[in-house]
Amino acid sequence: MTDTTISSDPRTGEYGTYWEVPKYILDIINRYVDDDVSPGGFLTAVLSNDLVGAFAWADSDCKSALPDIVRYLNNEIPAVSWGSKDKVEAWLNRKCVDSATGG
């Protein structure tokens, strides 16, 4: 394990589950989910189910961590927030829609 990885899931504290995922990637995913912050090229491709795009954007750490990143998405974030480009766009725009409708 390198100093860029974590040994526990930041949401559950469970050790070993996502230890191959660089901590900064988990931080970006959590900001995307919690604060609607656009995650950048690599994670946008991953969240959109664009495997070719994900590998094009990924550095070597992210390429090797991709299975654990996907496992984290599948187990820890809302299904409505990822899985297609349309879902990612809708997730990022949901607060704008809520504000416009008063919701």
Backbone hydrogen bonds, N-H to C=O, Kabsch-Sander energy under -0.5 kcal/mol:
donor,donor_aa,acceptor,acceptor_aa,energy
5,T,2,T,-1.5
6,I,21,V,-0.9
9,D,14,E,-2.0
13,G,9,D,-3.1
16,G,7,S,-3.0
17,T,14,E,-0.5
19,W,16,G,-0.6
21,V,18,Y,-1.9
23,K,4,T,-2.4
25,I,22,P,-1.0
26,L,22,P,-1.7
27,D,23,K,-2.5
28,I,24,Y,-2.0
29,I,25,I,-2.6
30,N,26,L,-2.7
31,R,27,D,-2.1
32,Y,28,I,-2.3
33,V,29,I,-2.5
34,D,30,N,-3.0
35,D,31,R,-2.2
36,D,32,Y,-1.0
37,V,31,R,-1.3
44,T,40,G,-2.4
45,A,41,G,-2.1
46,V,42,F,-2.3
47,L,43,L,-3.2
48,S,44,T,-1.7
49,N,46,V,-1.7
50,D,45,A,-3.1
51,L,49,N,-0.9
54,A,50,D,-2.5
55,F,51,L,-2.3
56,A,52,V,-1.9
57,W,53,G,-2.0
58,A,54,A,-1.8
63,K,59,D,-2.4
64,S,60,S,-2.0
65,A,61,D,-1.4
66,L,62,C,-0.8
66,L,63,K,-0.7
68,D,65,A,-0.6
69,I,65,A,-2.5
70,V,66,L,-2.6
71,R,67,P,-2.1
72,Y,68,D,-2.4
73,L,69,I,-2.5
74,N,70,V,-2.8
75,N,71,R,-2.2
76,E,72,Y,-2.7
77,I,72,Y,-0.5
77,I,73,L,-1.3
81,S,78,P,-1.9
82,W,79,A,-1.1
83,G,47,L,-3.9
85,K,48,S,-0.5
88,V,84,S,-2.1
89,E,85,K,-2.6
90,A,86,D,-2.5
91,W,87,K,-2.4
92,L,88,V,-2.4
93,N,89,E,-1.6
94,R,90,A,-0.7
94,R,91,W,-0.8
97,V,93,N,-2.0
98,D,94,R,-2.7
99,S,95,K,-2.6
100,A,96,C,-2.2
101,T,97,V,-1.9
102,G,98,D,-0.8
103,G,98,D,-2.1
